[in-house]
Amino acid sequence: MVLSVSGALALARSAQAPGPDFPAGPATVPLPGEPLPVPSGLDRLLRLSLAGGRLRPAPSAGGLHPVDTYLLLGAGCGLPPGVYVHDPAHHRLHRHGSAPKPAPAGAVAVLGVSARRTVSHYGHRAWPLVLLDAGHAAAALALAGAPGVCLDADGRLLSAATGAQRALVAVQLTPVLAADALARWAVRGSVGELPPPDGPEVLRTAVGVLGELAASGDGSGTWQVARGPSLPDAMLLSRRSAPPGLTGLPSRTALARVLAAAVAASPEGLHWSMAVVGPRPGLLTGASASGASPGAAHAARTGRAHAAPQGVAADRGVAECAGSAAYGAGPGRETAAGPGRAASGRRPAAGRGSAAGLGAVPLPEPAPAAEEPPPLRLRRLASGDVLPTLAHWAAGQGWIARAGAVLLAHGCPSDATPAQVRRDHLGAGYGIGHAQAVATSLGLHSRPVGSWQGADLGAALGGPAGRDWVVHGLALGRTTQGDEPS
Protein backbone atom coordinates (compact mmCIF):
# COMPACT_ATOMS: atom_id res chain seq x y z
CA MET A 1 0.00 0.00 0.00
CA VAL A 2 1.36 3.42 -1.01
CA LEU A 3 2.00 5.74 1.94
CA SER A 4 3.12 9.03 0.33
CA VAL A 5 0.55 11.76 -0.32
CA SER A 6 1.27 11.82 -4.06
CA GLY A 7 1.06 8.04 -4.31
CA ALA A 8 -2.14 7.90 -2.28
CA LEU A 9 -3.61 10.65 -4.47
CA ALA A 10 -2.76 8.73 -7.65
CA LEU A 11 -4.35 5.60 -6.19
CA ALA A 12 -7.51 7.47 -5.17
CA ARG A 13 -7.80 8.80 -8.74
CA SER A 14 -7.22 5.40 -10.32
CA ALA A 15 -9.82 2.95 -11.60
CA GLN A 16 -8.99 0.44 -8.85
CA ALA A 17 -12.18 -0.47 -7.00
CA PRO A 18 -12.36 -0.21 -3.21
CA GLY A 19 -12.16 -3.39 -1.16
CA PRO A 20 -14.96 -4.84 0.96
CA ASP A 21 -16.67 -2.75 3.62
CA PHE A 22 -15.67 -3.06 7.25
CA PRO A 23 -17.30 -1.67 10.45
CA ALA A 24 -17.45 2.13 10.46
CA GLY A 25 -17.09 2.44 14.22
CA PRO A 26 -18.88 5.00 16.42
CA ALA A 27 -20.63 7.95 14.81
CA THR A 28 -18.95 10.42 17.17
CA VAL A 29 -15.77 10.74 19.15
CA PRO A 30 -16.10 9.75 22.84
CA LEU A 31 -18.40 12.18 24.64
CA PRO A 32 -17.20 12.60 28.24
CA GLY A 33 -19.32 13.87 31.10
CA GLU A 34 -22.89 15.04 31.10
CA PRO A 35 -24.51 16.63 28.04
CA LEU A 36 -24.85 20.41 28.26
CA PRO A 37 -27.25 22.65 26.33
CA VAL A 38 -25.65 24.67 23.57
CA PRO A 39 -25.39 28.32 24.74
CA SER A 40 -27.99 30.59 23.20
CA GLY A 41 -25.36 32.63 21.38
CA LEU A 42 -24.19 29.55 19.48
CA ASP A 43 -27.38 27.50 19.33
CA ARG A 44 -28.70 28.78 16.01
CA LEU A 45 -25.32 28.66 14.30
CA LEU A 46 -24.62 25.02 15.21
CA ARG A 47 -28.22 23.87 14.76
CA LEU A 48 -28.43 25.26 11.23
CA SER A 49 -25.08 23.84 10.16
CA LEU A 50 -23.99 20.61 11.83
CA ALA A 51 -26.78 19.22 14.03
CA GLY A 52 -28.69 16.07 13.15
CA GLY A 53 -28.22 12.35 12.62
CA ARG A 54 -27.42 10.91 9.21
CA LEU A 55 -29.34 13.75 7.56
CA ARG A 56 -27.74 17.09 8.41
CA PRO A 57 -27.59 20.53 6.77
CA ALA A 58 -24.01 19.76 5.65
CA PRO A 59 -23.84 16.95 3.07
CA SER A 60 -21.44 14.03 3.48
CA ALA A 61 -20.30 11.22 1.20
CA GLY A 62 -22.48 8.22 1.95
CA GLY A 63 -24.03 10.04 4.91
CA LEU A 64 -21.02 8.86 6.96
CA HIS A 65 -20.09 12.27 8.45
CA PRO A 66 -16.41 11.91 9.40
CA VAL A 67 -16.19 15.49 10.73
CA ASP A 68 -16.10 16.09 14.49
CA THR A 69 -16.63 19.58 15.93
CA TYR A 70 -14.60 20.86 18.87
CA LEU A 71 -15.44 24.24 20.41
CA LEU A 72 -12.89 26.51 22.09
CA LEU A 73 -15.05 28.71 24.32
CA GLY A 74 -13.59 31.74 26.06
CA ALA A 75 -15.17 33.90 28.73
CA GLY A 76 -18.68 35.18 28.12
CA CYS A 77 -19.75 32.37 25.77
CA GLY A 78 -22.45 30.94 28.05
CA LEU A 79 -20.45 28.06 29.56
CA PRO A 80 -17.29 27.98 31.69
CA PRO A 81 -14.26 28.52 29.42
CA GLY A 82 -12.90 25.28 28.04
CA VAL A 83 -12.84 22.81 25.17
CA TYR A 84 -16.16 21.19 24.28
CA VAL A 85 -17.24 18.52 21.79
CA HIS A 86 -20.51 18.93 19.89
CA ASP A 87 -22.81 15.91 19.79
CA PRO A 88 -24.65 16.48 16.49
CA ALA A 89 -27.30 13.80 17.00
CA HIS A 90 -28.59 15.38 20.22
CA HIS A 91 -27.30 18.94 19.68
CA ARG A 92 -25.51 19.00 23.02
CA LEU A 93 -22.00 19.87 24.18
CA HIS A 94 -19.66 17.75 26.31
CA ARG A 95 -16.74 19.28 28.18
CA HIS A 96 -13.51 17.91 26.74
CA GLY A 97 -10.76 19.96 28.38
CA SER A 98 -9.78 23.06 30.30
CA ALA A 99 -8.98 26.53 28.99
CA PRO A 100 -5.71 28.45 29.30
CA LYS A 101 -5.66 31.19 31.93
CA PRO A 102 -6.72 33.72 31.01
CA ALA A 103 -8.84 32.21 28.27
CA PRO A 104 -8.83 34.10 24.94
CA ALA A 105 -12.04 35.96 24.23
CA GLY A 106 -14.43 34.56 21.67
CA ALA A 107 -15.37 31.14 20.35
CA VAL A 108 -13.74 28.97 17.69
CA ALA A 109 -14.92 25.72 16.13
CA VAL A 110 -12.16 23.32 15.13
CA LEU A 111 -13.12 20.58 12.68
CA GLY A 112 -11.39 17.28 13.28
CA VAL A 113 -11.92 14.11 11.27
CA SER A 114 -12.42 10.43 12.05
CA ALA A 115 -11.36 8.75 8.81
CA ARG A 116 -12.63 5.28 9.70
CA ARG A 117 -16.27 6.20 9.08
CA THR A 118 -15.62 7.04 5.43
CA VAL A 119 -12.79 4.56 4.76
CA SER A 120 -15.07 1.73 5.93
CA HIS A 121 -17.05 2.08 2.70
CA TYR A 122 -14.91 4.00 0.20
CA GLY A 123 -11.54 2.40 0.94
CA HIS A 124 -8.56 4.06 -0.76
CA ARG A 125 -10.89 6.66 -2.32
CA ALA A 126 -12.01 7.88 1.11
CA TRP A 127 -9.45 10.38 2.36
CA PRO A 128 -10.13 12.97 -0.40
CA LEU A 129 -13.83 12.63 0.46
CA VAL A 130 -13.02 13.31 4.12
CA LEU A 131 -11.36 16.58 3.09
CA LEU A 132 -14.35 17.54 0.93
CA ASP A 133 -16.70 16.80 3.83
CA ALA A 134 -14.65 19.05 6.12
CA GLY A 135 -14.93 21.83 3.53
CA HIS A 136 -18.71 21.33 3.36
CA ALA A 137 -18.96 21.51 7.16
CA ALA A 138 -16.98 24.77 7.17
CA ALA A 139 -19.30 26.15 4.48
CA ALA A 140 -22.35 25.17 6.52
CA LEU A 141 -21.02 27.12 9.49
CA ALA A 142 -20.26 30.13 7.29
CA LEU A 143 -23.73 30.04 5.73
CA ALA A 144 -25.27 29.93 9.22
CA GLY A 145 -23.44 33.12 10.17
CA ALA A 146 -19.88 32.28 11.25
CA PRO A 147 -17.80 35.37 10.43
CA GLY A 148 -14.42 33.82 9.57
CA VAL A 149 -12.84 30.61 8.26
CA CYS A 150 -9.27 29.27 8.21
CA LEU A 151 -8.52 26.30 5.93
CA ASP A 152 -4.73 26.15 6.28
CA ALA A 153 -3.73 26.34 9.94
CA ASP A 154 -1.18 23.83 11.18
CA GLY A 155 -3.21 20.80 12.19
CA ARG A 156 -0.77 20.07 15.00
CA LEU A 157 -1.62 23.47 16.49
CA LEU A 158 -5.34 22.73 16.16
CA SER A 159 -4.89 19.30 17.73
CA ALA A 160 -2.90 20.74 20.63
CA ALA A 161 -5.68 23.27 21.21
CA THR A 162 -8.51 20.73 21.15
CA GLY A 163 -7.18 17.24 21.77
CA ALA A 164 -8.50 16.15 18.37
CA GLN A 165 -6.34 13.48 16.78
CA ARG A 166 -6.46 15.05 13.32
CA ALA A 167 -7.76 18.59 12.83
CA LEU A 168 -8.01 20.50 9.57
CA VAL A 169 -10.20 23.62 9.79
CA ALA A 170 -10.83 26.48 12.23
CA VAL A 171 -14.01 28.58 12.10
CA GLN A 172 -14.54 31.82 14.03
CA LEU A 173 -17.96 31.76 15.70
CA THR A 174 -18.07 35.15 17.44
CA PRO A 175 -17.51 38.66 16.04
CA VAL A 176 -14.29 39.25 18.01
CA LEU A 177 -11.39 36.84 18.23
CA ALA A 178 -7.87 37.53 19.49
CA ALA A 179 -5.28 37.25 16.73
CA ASP A 180 -3.25 34.76 18.78
CA ALA A 181 -6.24 32.78 20.05
CA LEU A 182 -5.28 29.45 18.48
CA ALA A 183 -1.69 29.67 19.72
CA ARG A 184 -2.90 30.49 23.24
CA TRP A 185 -5.29 27.56 23.26
CA ALA A 186 -2.52 25.28 21.99
CA VAL A 187 -0.44 25.78 25.15
CA ARG A 188 -2.78 23.22 26.74
CA GLY A 189 -0.44 20.54 25.39
CA SER A 190 0.30 18.28 22.46
CA VAL A 191 -1.56 15.19 21.32
CA GLY A 192 1.81 13.49 20.74
CA GLU A 193 2.62 10.63 18.42
CA LEU A 194 -0.50 8.58 17.75
CA PRO A 195 -0.42 4.81 17.37
CA PRO A 196 -1.71 3.42 14.06
CA PRO A 197 -5.43 2.65 14.21
CA ASP A 198 -6.73 -0.88 14.48
CA GLY A 199 -8.11 -2.05 11.17
CA PRO A 200 -7.07 -2.87 7.62
CA GLU A 201 -4.03 -1.35 5.96
CA VAL A 202 -6.19 0.95 3.83
CA LEU A 203 -7.35 2.65 7.04
CA ARG A 204 -3.81 3.08 8.34
CA THR A 205 -2.78 4.61 5.01
CA ALA A 206 -5.71 7.05 5.01
CA VAL A 207 -5.03 8.10 8.59
CA GLY A 208 -1.34 8.58 7.81
CA VAL A 209 -2.09 10.70 4.74
CA LEU A 210 -4.57 12.87 6.63
CA GLY A 211 -2.03 13.34 9.39
CA GLU A 212 0.58 14.52 6.89
CA LEU A 213 -1.94 16.87 5.27
CA ALA A 214 -2.93 18.30 8.66
CA ALA A 215 0.73 18.94 9.49
CA SER A 216 1.23 20.80 6.19
CA GLY A 217 -0.48 23.92 7.53
CA ASP A 218 1.37 27.13 8.36
CA GLY A 219 1.07 28.31 11.96
CA SER A 220 -2.24 29.97 12.72
CA GLY A 221 -3.04 30.02 9.02
CA THR A 222 -4.80 32.50 6.76
CA TRP A 223 -8.18 33.71 7.97
CA GLN A 224 -10.74 34.80 5.40
CA VAL A 225 -14.01 36.60 5.91
CA ALA A 226 -16.88 34.16 5.38
CA ARG A 227 -18.98 35.32 2.45
CA GLY A 228 -22.30 33.84 1.51
CA PRO A 229 -25.98 34.43 0.84
CA SER A 230 -28.39 35.35 3.61
CA LEU A 231 -30.87 32.46 3.52
CA PRO A 232 -33.93 31.70 5.68
CA ASP A 233 -33.39 29.26 8.52
CA ALA A 234 -35.82 26.78 6.97
CA MET A 235 -33.77 26.71 3.79
CA LEU A 236 -30.53 26.10 5.68
CA LEU A 237 -32.18 23.20 7.50
CA SER A 238 -33.67 21.66 4.36
CA ARG A 239 -32.05 18.62 2.83
CA ARG A 240 -30.38 20.02 -0.24
CA SER A 241 -28.91 16.87 -1.84
CA ALA A 242 -31.37 15.40 -4.31
CA PRO A 243 -31.30 11.71 -5.27
CA PRO A 244 -29.72 10.71 -8.59
CA GLY A 245 -31.91 11.58 -11.56
CA LEU A 246 -31.50 15.35 -11.92
CA THR A 247 -32.62 16.64 -15.32
CA GLY A 248 -33.36 19.93 -17.03
CA LEU A 249 -30.88 22.67 -17.90
CA PRO A 250 -31.11 25.59 -15.43
CA SER A 251 -31.39 29.11 -16.79
CA ARG A 252 -28.24 30.90 -17.83
CA THR A 253 -28.67 33.44 -15.06
CA ALA A 254 -29.01 30.66 -12.49
CA LEU A 255 -25.88 28.93 -13.78
CA ALA A 256 -23.95 32.20 -13.58
CA ARG A 257 -25.05 32.76 -9.99
CA VAL A 258 -24.18 29.23 -8.86
CA LEU A 259 -20.76 29.46 -10.51
CA ALA A 260 -20.15 32.90 -9.02
CA ALA A 261 -21.00 31.61 -5.53
CA ALA A 262 -18.32 28.93 -5.79
CA VAL A 263 -15.70 31.34 -7.13
CA ALA A 264 -16.51 33.92 -4.45
CA ALA A 265 -16.16 31.46 -1.58
CA SER A 266 -13.19 29.37 -2.63
CA PRO A 267 -9.55 30.20 -1.91
CA GLU A 268 -6.94 30.96 -4.55
CA GLY A 269 -5.69 28.14 -6.73
CA LEU A 270 -8.85 26.29 -7.71
CA HIS A 271 -10.45 26.59 -11.14
CA TRP A 272 -14.20 26.42 -11.73
CA SER A 273 -16.24 25.51 -14.80
CA MET A 274 -19.75 24.37 -15.69
CA ALA A 275 -20.66 21.47 -18.00
CA VAL A 276 -24.09 21.94 -19.59
CA VAL A 277 -26.56 20.09 -21.81
CA GLY A 278 -29.21 21.66 -24.04
CA PRO A 279 -29.15 22.94 -27.63
CA ARG A 280 -25.49 23.97 -27.26
CA PRO A 281 -23.89 21.51 -24.85
CA GLY A 282 -20.36 22.14 -23.73
CA LEU A 283 -18.06 23.34 -20.99
CA LEU A 284 -18.36 26.93 -19.75
CA THR A 285 -16.28 29.05 -17.43
CA GLY A 286 -16.83 32.44 -15.85
CA ALA A 287 -15.28 35.86 -16.30
CA SER A 288 -16.19 39.39 -15.34
CA ALA A 289 -17.75 41.54 -18.01
CA SER A 290 -14.33 43.00 -18.84
CA GLY A 291 -11.93 40.29 -17.64
CA ALA A 292 -10.44 37.25 -19.30
CA SER A 293 -11.82 33.83 -18.50
CA PRO A 294 -9.88 31.27 -16.49
CA GLY A 295 -9.83 29.20 -19.66
CA ALA A 296 -7.97 31.91 -21.52
CA ALA A 297 -5.42 32.02 -18.73
CA HIS A 298 -5.04 28.26 -18.98
CA ALA A 299 -4.42 28.52 -22.71
CA ALA A 300 -1.84 31.25 -22.15
CA ARG A 301 -0.07 29.13 -19.52
CA THR A 302 0.08 25.98 -21.61
CA GLY A 303 0.35 27.56 -25.06
CA ARG A 304 -2.37 25.22 -26.29
CA ALA A 305 -5.94 25.69 -27.40
CA HIS A 306 -8.73 23.92 -25.54
CA ALA A 307 -9.85 20.63 -27.02
CA ALA A 308 -12.84 19.02 -25.38
CA PRO A 309 -13.11 15.48 -24.03
CA GLN A 310 -13.71 12.65 -26.51
CA GLY A 311 -14.25 14.62 -29.67
CA VAL A 312 -15.95 17.68 -28.22
CA ALA A 313 -14.84 20.71 -30.22
CA ALA A 314 -13.04 23.67 -28.67
CA ASP A 315 -14.73 27.05 -28.96
CA ARG A 316 -12.57 29.76 -27.38
CA GLY A 317 -13.61 33.25 -26.42
CA VAL A 318 -17.32 32.96 -27.24
CA ALA A 319 -19.45 34.81 -24.71
CA GLU A 320 -22.30 32.51 -23.73
CA CYS A 321 -24.35 34.74 -21.49
CA ALA A 322 -24.36 37.55 -18.98
CA GLY A 323 -26.09 37.00 -15.68
CA SER A 324 -26.13 38.04 -12.07
CA ALA A 325 -22.71 37.36 -10.63
CA ALA A 326 -23.75 36.84 -7.07
CA TYR A 327 -26.29 37.25 -4.36
CA GLY A 328 -26.75 40.29 -2.17
CA ALA A 329 -24.73 40.50 0.98
CA GLY A 330 -26.22 38.98 4.08
CA PRO A 331 -25.62 40.26 7.60
CA GLY A 332 -22.00 41.13 8.05
CA ARG A 333 -21.05 39.91 4.58
CA GLU A 334 -19.73 41.40 1.39
CA THR A 335 -21.04 40.48 -2.03
CA ALA A 336 -19.07 37.99 -4.09
CA ALA A 337 -17.42 40.83 -5.98
CA GLY A 338 -17.34 43.20 -3.03
CA PRO A 339 -14.46 45.08 -1.46
CA GLY A 340 -11.09 43.45 -1.92
CA ARG A 341 -12.14 41.23 -4.83
CA ALA A 342 -10.35 41.40 -8.14
CA ALA A 343 -12.34 41.96 -11.31
CA SER A 344 -11.71 38.37 -12.36
CA GLY A 345 -13.70 37.07 -9.40
CA ARG A 346 -10.67 35.76 -7.53
CA ARG A 347 -9.92 36.87 -3.99
CA PRO A 348 -6.55 38.50 -3.27
CA ALA A 349 -4.53 36.57 -0.73
CA ALA A 350 -5.48 37.45 2.83
CA GLY A 351 -2.95 38.46 5.44
CA ARG A 352 -1.95 35.83 7.94
CA GLY A 353 -3.95 35.98 11.12
CA SER A 354 -5.93 39.04 10.10
CA ALA A 355 -8.13 39.03 6.95
CA ALA A 356 -10.25 42.13 6.87
CA GLY A 357 -11.55 42.43 10.38
CA LEU A 358 -10.44 39.16 11.92
CA GLY A 359 -8.01 39.41 14.79
CA ALA A 360 -8.51 41.56 17.84
CA VAL A 361 -11.11 43.87 16.28
CA PRO A 362 -14.76 43.18 15.40
CA LEU A 363 -15.85 42.28 11.90
CA PRO A 364 -17.82 44.88 9.93
CA GLU A 365 -21.28 45.74 11.17
CA PRO A 366 -24.20 43.99 9.44
CA ALA A 367 -24.83 45.56 6.05
CA PRO A 368 -27.97 45.74 3.94
CA ALA A 369 -28.15 43.86 0.66
CA ALA A 370 -25.56 45.34 -1.65
CA GLU A 371 -25.94 46.45 -5.23
CA GLU A 372 -25.40 43.80 -7.88
CA PRO A 373 -21.68 43.41 -8.61
CA PRO A 374 -20.35 43.51 -12.17
CA PRO A 375 -22.01 40.74 -14.21
CA LEU A 376 -20.35 37.38 -14.63
CA ARG A 377 -20.19 36.13 -18.20
CA LEU A 378 -20.19 32.45 -19.02
CA ARG A 379 -17.57 31.81 -21.69
CA ARG A 380 -17.41 28.63 -23.70
CA LEU A 381 -14.31 26.47 -23.27
CA ALA A 382 -15.51 23.54 -25.36
CA SER A 383 -18.52 22.56 -27.46
CA GLY A 384 -20.13 19.14 -27.34
CA ASP A 385 -21.69 16.72 -24.89
CA VAL A 386 -19.28 16.64 -21.95
CA LEU A 387 -21.54 14.95 -19.39
CA PRO A 388 -21.09 11.31 -20.58
CA THR A 389 -17.34 11.72 -19.99
CA LEU A 390 -18.03 13.16 -16.53
CA ALA A 391 -20.35 10.23 -15.75
CA HIS A 392 -17.55 7.81 -16.66
CA TRP A 393 -15.04 9.72 -14.55
CA ALA A 394 -17.41 9.91 -11.57
CA ALA A 395 -17.11 6.22 -10.69
CA GLY A 396 -19.40 5.30 -13.61
CA GLN A 397 -22.49 7.06 -12.24
CA GLY A 398 -24.57 7.01 -15.42
CA TRP A 399 -27.23 9.39 -14.12
CA ILE A 400 -24.73 12.26 -14.37
CA ALA A 401 -24.88 11.99 -18.17
CA ARG A 402 -28.55 13.04 -18.00
CA ALA A 403 -28.13 15.93 -15.52
CA GLY A 404 -28.91 19.47 -16.58
CA ALA A 405 -25.45 20.78 -15.65
CA VAL A 406 -22.45 19.90 -13.49
CA LEU A 407 -20.37 22.50 -11.65
CA LEU A 408 -16.71 21.40 -11.51
CA ALA A 409 -13.91 22.36 -9.14
CA HIS A 410 -10.58 21.41 -10.68
CA GLY A 411 -6.87 21.85 -10.03
CA CYS A 412 -4.60 19.90 -7.63
CA PRO A 413 -1.89 18.63 -10.02
CA SER A 414 -0.39 15.17 -9.64
CA ASP A 415 2.75 16.59 -8.03
CA ALA A 416 0.91 18.96 -5.68
CA THR A 417 2.49 19.53 -2.30
CA PRO A 418 0.60 18.23 0.74
CA ALA A 419 -0.38 21.82 1.53
CA GLN A 420 -1.93 22.27 -1.93
CA VAL A 421 -3.70 18.91 -1.81
CA ARG A 422 -5.25 19.94 1.49
CA ARG A 423 -6.12 23.47 0.34
CA ASP A 424 -7.65 22.43 -2.98
CA HIS A 425 -9.84 19.71 -1.50
CA LEU A 426 -11.01 21.75 1.50
CA GLY A 427 -11.58 24.73 -0.80
CA ALA A 428 -13.56 22.62 -3.26
CA GLY A 429 -15.88 21.38 -0.53
CA TYR A 430 -16.20 24.91 0.83
CA GLY A 431 -17.00 26.39 -2.59
CA ILE A 432 -19.44 23.65 -3.56
CA GLY A 433 -21.17 24.08 -0.20
CA HIS A 434 -21.85 27.74 -1.01
CA ALA A 435 -22.84 26.94 -4.59
CA GLN A 436 -25.33 24.33 -3.42
CA ALA A 437 -26.93 26.80 -1.01
CA VAL A 438 -27.38 29.31 -3.84
CA ALA A 439 -28.78 26.58 -6.09
CA THR A 440 -31.31 25.73 -3.39
CA SER A 441 -32.31 29.39 -3.07
CA LEU A 442 -32.96 29.44 -6.83
CA GLY A 443 -35.24 26.40 -6.67
CA LEU A 444 -32.74 24.04 -8.32
CA HIS A 445 -32.12 20.43 -7.37
CA SER A 446 -28.49 19.50 -6.76
CA ARG A 447 -26.24 16.67 -5.62
CA PRO A 448 -22.52 16.82 -4.76
CA VAL A 449 -20.25 14.38 -6.61
CA GLY A 450 -17.02 13.69 -4.73
CA SER A 451 -15.39 10.56 -6.17
CA TRP A 452 -13.56 11.02 -9.50
CA GLN A 453 -11.36 8.50 -11.30
CA GLY A 454 -9.06 9.39 -14.20
CA ALA A 455 -10.66 12.85 -14.36
CA ASP A 456 -7.72 14.72 -15.93
CA LEU A 457 -9.71 17.64 -17.27
CA GLY A 458 -6.64 19.63 -18.31
CA ALA A 459 -5.36 16.83 -20.54
CA ALA A 460 -8.84 16.33 -22.00
CA LEU A 461 -8.84 20.03 -22.93
CA GLY A 462 -5.52 19.72 -24.75
CA GLY A 463 -3.19 20.72 -21.94
CA PRO A 464 -0.37 18.73 -20.34
CA ALA A 465 -1.35 15.63 -18.41
CA GLY A 466 -1.56 15.63 -14.64
CA ARG A 467 -1.91 19.39 -14.12
CA ASP A 468 -5.66 20.01 -13.76
CA TRP A 469 -7.77 17.26 -12.20
CA VAL A 470 -11.45 17.34 -11.28
CA VAL A 471 -11.56 17.56 -7.48
CA HIS A 472 -15.29 17.94 -6.77
CA GLY A 473 -18.57 18.48 -8.58
CA LEU A 474 -22.18 19.54 -8.10
CA ALA A 475 -24.82 18.08 -10.39
CA LEU A 476 -27.71 20.46 -11.09
CA GLY A 477 -31.18 20.15 -12.57
CA ARG A 478 -34.59 21.78 -12.67
CA THR A 479 -36.41 18.51 -11.93
CA THR A 480 -35.55 15.28 -10.16
CA GLN A 481 -36.74 11.70 -10.22
CA GLY A 482 -36.79 8.99 -7.59
CA ASP A 483 -37.22 9.21 -3.85
CA GLU A 484 -37.28 12.21 -1.57
CA PRO A 485 -34.04 14.25 -1.33
CA SER A 486 -31.48 12.73 1.02
HELIX and SHEET records of a PDB file:
HELIX    1   1 VAL A    5  ALA A   12  1                                   8    
HELIX    2   2 SER A   40  ARG A   47  1                                   8    
HELIX    3   3 ALA A   61  GLY A   63  5                                   3    
HELIX    4   4 ARG A  116  TYR A  122  1                                   7    
HELIX    5   5 GLY A  123  ARG A  125  5                                   3    
HELIX    6   6 ALA A  126  LEU A  143  1                                  18    
HELIX    7   7 GLY A  155  THR A  162  1                                   8    
HELIX    8   8 ALA A  181  ALA A  186  1                                   6    
HELIX    9   9 GLU A  201  ALA A  214  1                                  14    
HELIX   10  10 ASP A  233  LEU A  237  1                                   5    
HELIX   11  11 ARG A  252  ALA A  265  1                                  14    
HELIX   12  12 PRO A  294  THR A  302  1                                   9    
HELIX   13  13 PRO A  309  GLY A  311  5                                   3    
HELIX   14  14 LEU A  387  TRP A  393  1                                   7    
HELIX   15  15 GLY A  398  ARG A  402  5                                   5    
HELIX   16  16 PRO A  418  SER A  441  1                                  24    
HELIX   17  17 LEU A  457  ALA A  460  1                                   4    
SHEET    1   A 8 LEU A  36  PRO A  37  0                                        
SHEET    2   A 8 ARG A  92  GLY A  97 -1                                        
SHEET    3   A 8 GLY A  82  ASP A  87 -1                                        
SHEET    4   A 8 VAL A  67  LEU A  73 -1                                        
SHEET    5   A 8 ALA A 107  VAL A 113 -1                                        
SHEET    6   A 8 ALA A 167  GLN A 172 -1                                        
SHEET    7   A 8 GLY A 148  CYS A 150 -1                                        
SHEET    8   A 8 TRP A 223  VAL A 225 -1                                        
SHEET    1   B 7 ALA A 313  GLY A 323  0                                        
SHEET    2   B 7 LEU A 376  SER A 383 -1                                        
SHEET    3   B 7 GLY A 282  SER A 288 -1                                        
SHEET    4   B 7 HIS A 271  VAL A 276 -1                                        
SHEET    5   B 7 ALA A 405  GLY A 411 -1                                        
SHEET    6   B 7 TRP A 469  GLY A 477 -1                                        
SHEET    7   B 7 HIS A 445  VAL A 449 -1                                        
END                                                                             
